[in-house]
Amino acid sequence: MVVRPHDSGKGSLKHVRPDTIGHARAHTVSRGADFKHLTHGTVARGIHLDRQYDLYHKGDVARRLDMYHPKHHPGPPRGHAHLPGVGHPIGYVPHHIYRGRISPVYRRSGFSFSFAYFGPGYYLSFGLGDGPSYWYPHWDPWVRWSWYHHCRPVWDPRPLWCRPVVYVPARTWVWWEVPVWTPMPMVASGTWVDVPPVVVPPAQSDLQLLAVRFVDPGHPDEKLGPRYRVWIRNNSNQEITQPFDVLLLAGNDEKLAAELPRAGARIVSIGPNQTQAVDIRLPFDAMQIGRDAQGKPVPFSTLHVLVDANREIQETSEVNNGTRLTADLVLPVDPAAFEIEPKSVRPGGQVLLAGEGLGPAPGKVLVHLGGIEMEAEILGWYDLGVRFTAPNLPVAGPTQAEVIILRADGTATNPIALSLDPAAPEAIPVPAPVAPANP
């Protein structure tokens, strides 16, 4: 798959259509962009939306602003009642949860109770006490639509356009004794922002693993494992044209074995001092690699990441080519909005938004219209999409609004345009899911 270059553009804020430009960075918030009108609302001020957009030209916003908090919440106190269909205790609001307006049938109409969600450990736990707090959404039309608008396999966060690179799958690995890896930059799962350059002698090569991020959990219905994004950098002053593999292996301990569930990508080339990123989805076997006390399958706990996994590049050092992380230390990608459907909706109608990095826990849907910040009711939510109700306002004709999704930790997506039009078709874009029987 060839990813075409894309100009990030200047001027006002706008969204990116990955189905037309490949895997471009969705945060197309350029320096000097006109976004002040979006940052004056009460919620926007509380999450420092102006500061978030100032940092988007480099990325890794949640880490740089310390928006995430890598600990499970202890759960609701005993004796608290729960809201019908929401599972959240009345009068109990966990710290750092930006809980939006949620439909009372949100949980029983939109999610499967058959499969627990296994994502990064930083997501706050609430709703069921000692049990799992999140479920995979039903693989219904709104979920399927969101998957059609997912990010393509490669993107480069600096600068903000796509690189002409082709990645093909790479899954073969011959075991070798890896060295003791150097720590990742800044945090356990690294960063690609403002990492000091590594000095490499002329005519020599060095590849460096910069960061690993969680993108989405996959889906049991479709036998899809979790997807991760891996950033690598060529520290050399010359292009590396020898192809090499970037590989992920899923295990339950520190031992690295060739038979572990694995997936990877083959990098054809990387330019001098260039940073590239690649998306890799583990096989579904990684989600049932072990067994619990009751004999039920459990997901992997340790993620191994190898750059130049089969040692095809002669490097000055290999200790910065890999890492071993417990799965809960892998931070998520920043949230991004890609596409919205329909683009014109009647007031009070249903809207679907496709994106990534939104998290399993519902946050907030902000709609900006005429200088007013409003919250929309959430009908469905997961890492790659949100289903919500457009504000029911008495508009006389087509009226332009902007939608911003806030993840549960307060990190915001880029804004995406939506038109409220009383003359828009009445039909919702996809059928609403049928509520399953109580588990």
Wavefront OBJ file of the C-alpha trace (Angstrom):
o trace
v 0.000 0.000 0.000
v 1.457 3.342 -1.038
v 0.805 6.254 1.280
v 0.722 9.517 -0.625
v 2.136 12.808 0.654
v -0.406 15.239 2.054
v -0.077 18.927 2.829
v -1.159 19.619 6.401
v -2.477 22.991 5.273
v -2.697 26.394 6.906
v -5.486 28.527 8.242
v -8.583 27.277 9.981
v -8.905 23.936 11.711
v -10.054 21.046 9.568
v -10.265 17.285 9.654
v -8.503 14.759 7.482
v -10.126 11.984 5.461
v -7.786 8.998 5.738
v -9.728 7.163 3.037
v -8.567 9.761 0.512
v -5.084 10.722 1.691
v -3.786 7.585 3.369
v -2.654 7.555 6.983
v -2.183 11.240 7.660
v -2.045 12.665 11.117
v -5.603 13.554 12.060
v -4.570 16.435 14.292
v -4.221 19.001 11.498
v -4.079 21.874 13.955
v -1.364 24.070 12.503
v 0.448 26.874 14.263
v -1.437 30.134 14.114
v -4.714 28.400 13.213
v -7.952 30.144 14.059
v -9.302 28.004 16.895
v -9.787 30.493 19.723
v -13.569 30.399 19.322
v -13.481 26.736 20.396
v -11.540 27.280 23.612
v -13.698 29.739 25.580
v -16.336 27.311 26.880
v -16.425 26.034 30.439
v -15.402 22.493 29.526
v -12.766 23.696 27.037
v -11.139 25.880 29.664
v -11.178 23.039 32.179
v -9.171 20.749 29.879
v -6.863 23.540 28.616
v -8.055 23.041 25.050
v -6.059 26.043 23.840
v -2.857 24.510 25.201
v -3.716 21.121 23.695
v -4.116 22.617 20.228
v -0.877 24.563 20.618
v 0.943 21.250 21.109
v -0.717 19.289 18.304
v 1.827 20.284 15.673
v 4.253 17.826 17.294
v 1.890 15.304 18.882
v 1.971 13.189 22.048
v -0.315 15.735 23.669
v -1.724 13.585 26.492
v 1.734 12.678 27.768
v 3.127 16.187 27.472
v 0.216 17.677 29.410
v 0.030 14.770 31.875
v -3.584 14.129 30.910
v -3.436 10.381 31.482
v -3.040 8.721 34.869
v -1.667 5.163 34.602
v -3.539 3.575 37.486
v -6.792 1.681 37.776
v -9.427 3.403 39.829
v -10.301 1.373 42.932
v -13.961 1.244 41.867
v -17.127 2.594 43.428
v -17.660 2.523 47.179
v -19.924 -0.180 48.489
v -23.577 0.709 48.914
v -23.803 3.233 46.070
v -26.701 2.859 43.671
v -26.139 2.688 39.918
v -27.792 4.651 37.147
v -30.010 2.387 35.010
v -28.136 1.111 31.985
v -25.044 3.162 32.773
v -23.511 1.213 35.631
v -22.114 4.318 37.323
v -22.917 4.916 40.994
v -25.170 7.844 41.756
v -23.282 10.629 43.472
v -19.924 9.000 42.746
v -17.656 10.710 40.214
v -14.130 9.256 39.854
v -11.336 11.806 39.696
v -10.200 12.682 36.144
v -13.294 11.182 34.491
v -14.938 13.636 32.078
v -18.297 11.930 31.972
v -20.661 13.292 29.353
v -24.403 12.994 28.784
v -25.066 9.274 28.337
v -28.249 7.651 27.086
v -29.949 5.536 29.782
v -29.870 2.538 27.404
v -26.212 3.109 26.468
v -24.765 -0.015 28.010
v -27.449 -2.577 27.292
v -28.123 -1.437 23.717
v -24.570 -0.871 22.513
v -22.276 -3.435 24.104
v -21.726 -7.151 24.349
v -21.454 -8.696 27.794
v -19.744 -11.756 26.330
v -16.298 -10.222 25.932
v -14.450 -8.122 28.463
v -12.262 -5.312 27.106
v -8.510 -5.611 27.638
v -6.870 -2.262 26.924
v -4.117 -0.175 28.459
v -4.081 -0.188 32.242
v -4.242 3.579 32.382
v -7.983 3.603 31.711
v -9.829 4.294 34.928
v -11.977 1.506 36.300
v -15.556 2.115 37.354
v -19.004 0.649 37.267
v -18.719 -2.971 38.359
v -16.479 -2.942 41.398
v -14.286 -6.029 41.176
v -15.541 -7.137 37.744
v -14.530 -5.948 34.280
v -15.556 -2.367 33.575
v -15.675 -2.312 29.779
v -17.010 -4.509 27.012
v -16.498 -4.672 23.304
v -19.304 -3.015 21.317
v -21.614 -5.167 19.245
v -20.275 -5.631 15.727
v -23.315 -3.816 14.391
v -23.526 -1.336 11.492
v -22.211 1.668 13.407
v -19.166 -0.270 14.587
v -18.538 -1.679 11.112
v -18.786 1.807 9.598
v -16.165 3.152 11.989
v -13.755 0.366 11.082
v -14.001 1.358 7.422
v -12.505 4.719 8.353
v -9.511 3.528 10.330
v -5.978 4.837 9.979
v -3.760 3.371 7.306
v -0.606 1.455 8.255
v 1.969 4.263 8.267
v 2.270 7.866 9.252
v 4.975 10.299 10.246
v 4.145 12.622 13.137
v 6.817 15.182 12.202
v 6.171 16.762 9.745
v 2.412 16.328 9.468
v 2.040 14.562 6.149
v 2.307 11.075 4.783
v 5.506 9.519 3.553
v 5.702 7.520 0.302
v 6.442 4.222 2.031
v 5.111 0.718 1.382
v 4.825 -1.702 4.303
v 4.171 -5.404 3.864
v 3.510 -7.939 6.648
v 6.503 -9.585 8.317
v 5.890 -12.411 10.776
v 8.987 -14.637 10.534
v 11.457 -14.504 13.382
v 14.396 -16.747 14.207
v 15.152 -16.662 17.906
v 18.296 -14.905 19.059
v 19.400 -13.695 22.478
v 18.453 -10.056 22.572
v 20.558 -7.604 24.596
v 19.434 -5.686 27.659
v 17.472 -2.847 26.103
v 18.141 0.782 26.958
v 15.149 2.593 28.511
v 12.703 4.259 26.151
v 12.745 8.082 25.909
v 10.833 10.014 28.578
v 8.364 7.308 29.689
v 8.162 3.515 29.720
v 6.589 3.270 26.267
v 8.648 6.157 24.908
v 7.950 9.260 22.855
v 8.947 10.603 19.448
v 8.702 14.271 20.472
v 11.894 16.243 21.172
v 14.060 13.145 21.636
v 17.749 14.175 21.559
v 19.557 12.937 18.432
v 22.025 10.071 18.679
v 25.465 10.855 17.241
v 26.481 8.193 14.733
v 29.898 8.052 13.002
v 29.833 8.867 9.269
v 28.938 5.996 6.929
v 27.557 3.939 9.835
v 23.946 3.052 10.645
v 21.793 3.090 13.734
v 18.076 2.448 14.134
v 16.286 3.509 17.297
v 12.944 2.463 18.747
v 11.353 5.694 19.957
v 7.827 4.852 21.108
v 4.993 2.337 21.237
v 1.326 3.331 21.518
v -1.936 1.392 21.823
v -4.409 2.154 19.010
v -7.397 -0.184 19.393
v -8.291 -3.500 21.073
v -9.394 -5.369 17.941
v -12.639 -7.290 18.180
v -13.507 -10.868 19.250
v -16.397 -11.144 16.776
v -14.007 -10.612 13.869
v -11.050 -12.417 15.497
v -8.966 -9.247 15.437
v -6.183 -8.728 17.956
v -5.055 -5.355 19.347
v -3.303 -2.784 17.173
v -0.197 -0.821 18.177
v 1.739 2.029 16.591
v 5.534 1.886 16.659
v 7.826 4.859 15.978
v 11.383 4.289 14.731
v 14.166 6.699 13.785
v 17.174 6.435 11.526
v 19.925 8.155 13.483
v 22.322 7.894 10.533
v 23.184 10.682 8.104
v 22.534 8.311 5.217
v 19.452 6.496 3.939
v 18.974 2.869 4.947
v 17.823 1.016 1.824
v 18.216 -2.529 3.140
v 14.703 -3.716 4.125
v 14.230 -4.736 7.763
v 11.424 -5.989 10.004
v 9.613 -4.409 12.939
v 8.019 -7.147 15.025
v 5.648 -7.398 17.986
v 5.489 -10.555 20.094
v 2.928 -11.195 22.848
v 3.852 -13.199 25.940
v 3.086 -13.642 29.614
v 6.600 -13.249 30.998
v 10.023 -11.837 30.187
v 11.022 -14.818 28.052
v 11.193 -14.157 24.322
v 10.364 -17.243 22.272
v 9.874 -17.798 18.544
v 6.543 -19.555 19.078
v 4.852 -16.545 20.738
v 1.931 -14.905 18.874
v 3.514 -12.243 16.699
v 2.995 -9.840 13.811
v 5.161 -7.287 12.083
v 5.862 -5.034 9.126
v 8.738 -4.939 6.676
v 10.231 -1.479 6.267
v 11.578 -1.005 2.748
v 13.728 2.045 3.482
v 14.088 4.992 5.853
v 15.737 8.296 5.068
v 18.599 9.953 6.971
v 17.525 11.270 10.393
v 13.948 10.373 9.509
v 11.220 9.225 11.916
v 8.634 6.757 10.650
v 5.732 5.012 12.329
v 3.986 1.770 11.499
v 0.763 0.176 12.716
v 0.918 -3.515 13.623
v -2.027 -5.669 14.673
v -1.312 -8.741 16.780
v -3.147 -11.977 15.954
v -6.225 -12.775 18.012
v -4.284 -15.655 19.609
v -2.556 -13.029 21.746
v -5.868 -12.385 23.501
v -6.205 -15.988 24.663
v -2.609 -16.911 25.293
v -3.156 -18.012 28.899
v -5.805 -19.420 31.228
v -7.161 -18.132 34.513
v -8.078 -20.182 37.576
v -11.422 -21.115 36.002
v -9.755 -22.222 32.772
v -10.998 -19.240 30.774
v -8.653 -17.645 28.213
v -6.803 -14.497 29.264
v -4.812 -12.039 27.134
v -1.055 -11.542 27.066
v 0.588 -9.461 29.767
v 3.959 -8.653 28.163
v 4.616 -6.956 24.829
v 8.001 -7.431 23.134
v 8.949 -4.942 20.405
v 11.887 -5.577 18.046
v 13.257 -3.206 15.413
v 15.387 -4.949 12.772
v 14.084 -8.156 14.303
v 16.180 -10.399 12.050
v 19.397 -8.338 12.294
v 19.630 -7.368 8.640
v 21.190 -3.947 9.302
v 24.785 -3.522 10.466
v 24.448 -1.016 13.315
v 26.739 0.771 15.717
v 24.500 -0.348 18.586
v 21.523 -2.685 18.924
v 20.563 -1.916 22.530
v 18.138 0.819 21.385
v 16.337 -1.531 18.975
v 13.761 -3.016 21.310
v 11.808 -2.986 24.520
v 9.807 -5.264 26.787
v 6.700 -3.736 28.354
v 3.872 -4.938 30.507
v 0.732 -4.262 28.496
v -0.628 -1.705 30.978
v 2.439 0.530 30.508
v 1.734 1.124 26.814
v 0.130 4.550 26.525
v -2.711 5.135 24.048
v -2.451 7.235 20.918
v -3.893 10.706 21.179
v -7.567 10.855 20.190
v -8.356 11.903 16.628
v -11.515 12.403 14.563
v -11.467 11.278 10.917
v -14.947 11.261 9.442
v -18.557 12.010 10.350
v -21.794 10.608 8.936
v -24.097 12.149 7.992
v -22.417 15.485 7.396
v -25.826 17.164 7.486
v -28.348 16.037 10.083
v -31.691 17.158 11.425
v -31.604 18.607 14.963
v -31.933 15.677 17.364
v -30.795 13.134 14.765
v -28.185 10.428 15.236
v -24.583 11.034 14.159
v -21.665 8.624 13.757
v -18.071 9.745 14.141
v -15.074 7.576 13.248
v -11.689 8.177 14.832
v -9.062 6.519 16.990
v -7.649 6.734 20.494
v -11.048 7.581 21.978
v -10.772 4.957 24.711
v -13.334 2.444 25.982
v -14.774 4.766 28.635
v -17.213 7.448 27.478
v -16.019 11.008 27.794
v -17.862 13.979 26.299
v -19.102 15.105 22.894
v -18.878 18.887 22.578
v -20.799 20.699 19.842
v -19.838 24.321 19.134
v -22.477 26.391 17.400
v -22.719 30.174 17.237
v -20.098 30.628 19.932
v -21.957 28.313 22.331
v -20.494 25.108 23.784
v -23.053 22.294 24.145
v -22.855 18.643 25.162
v -24.456 15.969 23.009
v -26.049 12.786 24.339
v -23.819 9.716 23.863
v -25.469 6.605 22.393
v -22.371 4.447 21.813
v -18.640 4.774 22.444
v -15.443 2.827 21.893
v -11.861 3.351 20.751
v -12.630 3.886 17.067
v -16.014 5.580 17.056
v -18.759 7.488 18.840
v -22.505 7.509 18.176
v -24.339 10.541 19.551
v -27.461 12.679 19.209
v -27.111 16.075 17.561
v -28.431 19.009 19.637
v -32.160 19.519 19.150
v -32.103 23.230 18.348
v -34.725 25.304 16.486
v -32.468 26.313 13.568
v -34.172 28.010 10.611
v -31.851 26.615 7.947
v -28.496 24.859 7.475
v -26.276 25.901 10.381
v -22.615 24.962 10.662
v -21.324 23.444 13.910
v -18.059 21.871 14.998
v -17.777 18.631 16.981
v -14.956 17.813 19.395
v -14.683 14.457 21.185
v -13.135 14.456 24.662
v -11.641 11.196 25.849
v -12.362 10.241 29.469
v -9.019 11.739 30.555
v -9.892 15.072 28.926
v -7.671 14.815 25.847
v -9.460 16.323 22.823
v -9.727 15.389 19.159
v -9.401 17.817 16.291
v -12.739 19.514 15.495
v -14.843 18.141 12.672
v -17.625 19.967 10.820
v -21.333 19.077 11.129
v -24.305 20.865 9.597
v -27.627 21.065 11.459
v -30.337 21.287 8.827
v -34.097 20.915 9.486
v -34.494 19.816 5.854
v -31.950 16.981 6.110
v -33.236 13.408 5.564
v -35.047 11.988 8.566
v -33.509 8.525 8.408
v -30.614 7.820 10.739
v -27.400 6.735 8.965
v -27.461 3.162 10.282
v -30.010 1.066 12.201
v -29.839 1.375 15.967
v -28.614 -1.827 17.655
v -31.187 -4.154 19.164
v -30.986 -4.362 22.923
v -29.844 -7.872 23.959
v -31.411 -9.883 26.745
v -30.044 -9.152 30.198
v -26.947 -11.286 30.924
l 1 2 3 4 5 6 7 8 9 10 11 12 13 14 15 16 17 18 19 20 21 22 23 24 25 26 27 28 29 30 31 32 33 34 35 36 37 38 39 40 41 42 43 44 45 46 47 48 49 50 51 52 53 54 55 56 57 58 59 60 61 62 63 64 65 66 67 68 69 70 71 72 73 74 75 76 77 78 79 80 81 82 83 84 85 86 87 88 89 90 91 92 93 94 95 96 97 98 99 100 101 102 103 104 105 106 107 108 109 110 111 112 113 114 115 116 117 118 119 120 121 122 123 124 125 126 127 128 129 130 131 132 133 134 135 136 137 138 139 140 141 142 143 144 145 146 147 148 149 150 151 152 153 154 155 156 157 158 159 160 161 162 163 164 165 166 167 168 169 170 171 172 173 174 175 176 177 178 179 180 181 182 183 184 185 186 187 188 189 190 191 192 193 194 195 196 197 198 199 200 201 202 203 204 205 206 207 208 209 210 211 212 213 214 215 216 217 218 219 220 221 222 223 224 225 226 227 228 229 230 231 232 233 234 235 236 237 238 239 240 241 242 243 244 245 246 247 248 249 250 251 252 253 254 255 256 257 258 259 260 261 262 263 264 265 266 267 268 269 270 271 272 273 274 275 276 277 278 279 280 281 282 283 284 285 286 287 288 289 290 291 292 293 294 295 296 297 298 299 300 301 302 303 304 305 306 307 308 309 310 311 312 313 314 315 316 317 318 319 320 321 322 323 324 325 326 327 328 329 330 331 332 333 334 335 336 337 338 339 340 341 342 343 344 345 346 347 348 349 350 351 352 353 354 355 356 357 358 359 360 361 362 363 364 365 366 367 368 369 370 371 372 373 374 375 376 377 378 379 380 381 382 383 384 385 386 387 388 389 390 391 392 393 394 395 396 397 398 399 400 401 402 403 404 405 406 407 408 409 410 411 412 413 414 415 416 417 418 419 420 421 422 423 424 425 426 427 428 429 430 431 432 433 434 435 436 437 438 439
